[in-house]
Amino acid sequence: MSQSVKKLILFTLSACPMGRSMNTVIGELLACKKELAYEVVYVDVDHETTNRYCVKVNPTTLFLDLNGSELYRIEGFKETTEVWDLVRQIEEGSLRSEEAREENREITETYTIYLFQNGNAVPVETTVINKTSVKAPRITAIQQLLRTRPEGFDNPFPIDTSLERVSFHNESGVVTLRSTKEVSMDQTERMKVLLARTLATYGITEIKLEWAISR
């Protein structure tokens, strides 16, 4: 039975490079199929919508019909030609979404970050409540590093620092942060030490730190 795709929803983390790439792919599709509605849902912000659709993988793209019912979904990144082909197969009726999906559950995750104590970078265990089933350990570890400030430890990141975006390639990572505070070269180097130690668990050994302009 044929079915018409009317809307796409991209679920991703706000700092995720794969989500940005998938957004570009969907933009290329929309340039040719202007009748399609499109929405981006950031799973680290909109927990309710993420859980309503039982999204568990970052990124996830949903294809919806006129009534907002799910026709199909793809998890991870797909090239533009693949997405075009999927839309064709969905509308021909040869692809269908699963009828039932397991509900998302709130879980407590543990992350080891590094902070300075007496001039040395030392491990600090932290916990975070994940209100969805979407896991992004490297991004979450960075966010925990930015926000954790226990007594007796030195965290060189300005208190209003937020994670703008990340990009990982093999063993290298580019971390872009945002803050309204001025940051010295010495402070930047200390931040890079903590980022490198924190991300080493995930196989990242080289860090480039960049700052987005915040006014």
Residue pairs with C-beta under 8 A, 6 or more apart in sequence:
1 93
2 91
2 92
2 93
3 65
3 71
3 90
3 91
3 93
4 65
4 66
4 91
5 36
5 63
5 64
5 65
5 71
5 87
5 90
5 91
6 35
6 36
6 37
6 64
6 65
6 66
7 36
7 37
7 38
7 39
7 63
7 64
7 68
8 26
8 29
8 30
8 36
8 37
8 38
8 39
8 61
8 62
8 63
8 64
9 38
9 39
9 40
9 41
9 53
9 61
9 62
9 64
10 19
10 22
10 23
10 26
10 38
10 39
10 40
10 41
10 59
10 60
10 61
10 62
11 41
11 43
11 49
11 50
11 53
11 55
11 58
11 59
11 60
11 61
11 62
11 134
12 18
12 19
12 20
12 22
12 23
12 40
12 41
12 42
12 43
12 58
12 59
12 60
13 19
13 42
13 43
13 44
13 58
13 59
13 134
13 136
13 139
14 42
14 44
14 45
15 139
15 142
15 163
15 164
15 165
15 166
16 58
16 59
16 136
16 139
16 165
16 166
17 165
17 166
17 167
17 168
18 58
18 59
18 76
18 77
19 58
19 59
20 165
21 77
22 59
22 61
22 77
22 78
23 40
25 77
25 78
25 79
25 80
25 83
26 38
26 61
26 83
28 80
29 36
29 80
29 83
29 84
29 87
30 36
30 38
33 87
41 49
41 50
43 50
43 55
43 58
43 132
43 134
47 131
47 132
50 104
50 132
50 134
51 103
51 104
51 131
51 132
51 133
53 62
53 70
54 101
54 102
54 103
54 104
54 133
55 62
55 104
55 132
55 133
55 134
56 75
56 104
56 132
56 133
56 134
57 75
57 76
57 134
58 134
58 135
58 136
59 75
59 76
59 77
60 73
60 74
60 75
61 73
61 74
61 78
61 83
62 70
62 72
62 73
63 70
63 71
63 72
63 73
63 86
63 87
63 90
64 70
64 71
65 71
70 97
71 90
71 95
71 96
71 97
72 86
72 90
72 95
72 96
72 97
73 97
74 83
74 86
78 86
86 95
89 95
104 132
104 133
105 133
106 129
106 130
106 131
106 132
107 129
107 130
107 133
108 127
108 128
108 129
108 130
109 127
109 128
109 129
109 130
109 135
109 137
109 140
110 125
110 126
110 127
111 125
111 126
111 127
111 128
111 137
111 140
111 141
111 144
112 123
112 124
112 125
112 126
112 198
112 201
113 123
113 124
113 126
113 141
113 144
113 145
113 148
113 194
113 198
114 121
114 122
114 123
114 124
114 145
114 193
114 194
114 197
114 198
115 121
115 122
115 124
115 145
115 148
115 150
115 153
115 154
115 155
115 194
116 122
116 153
116 154
116 155
116 156
116 190
116 194
117 152
117 153
117 154
121 193
121 194
121 197
122 153
124 148
124 150
124 153
126 144
126 148
128 140
128 143
128 144
130 140
137 202
138 166
138 168
138 173
138 199
138 202
138 204
139 163
139 166
141 198
141 199
141 201
141 202
142 163
142 166
142 175
142 195
142 198
142 199
143 163
145 155
145 157
145 194
145 195
145 198
146 157
146 161
146 162
146 163
146 177
148 155
149 155
149 159
155 194
156 187
156 190
156 191
156 194
157 177
157 179
157 191
157 194
158 179
158 180
158 181
158 183
160 179
160 180
160 181
161 177
161 178
161 179
161 181
162 177
162 178
162 179
163 175
163 176
163 177
163 178
164 176
164 177
164 178
164 212
165 176
166 173
166 174
166 175
166 176
167 173
167 174
168 174
168 204
171 203
171 204
171 205
171 206
172 204
172 205
172 206
172 207
172 208
173 195
173 199
173 204
173 206
173 207
173 208
174 207
174 208
174 210
175 195
175 207
175 208
175 209
175 210
176 210
176 211
176 212
177 209
177 210
177 211
177 212
178 211
178 212
178 214
179 211
179 214
180 214
180 215
183 191
183 211
188 209
191 209
192 207
192 209
195 207
195 209
196 204
196 205
196 206
196 207
199 207
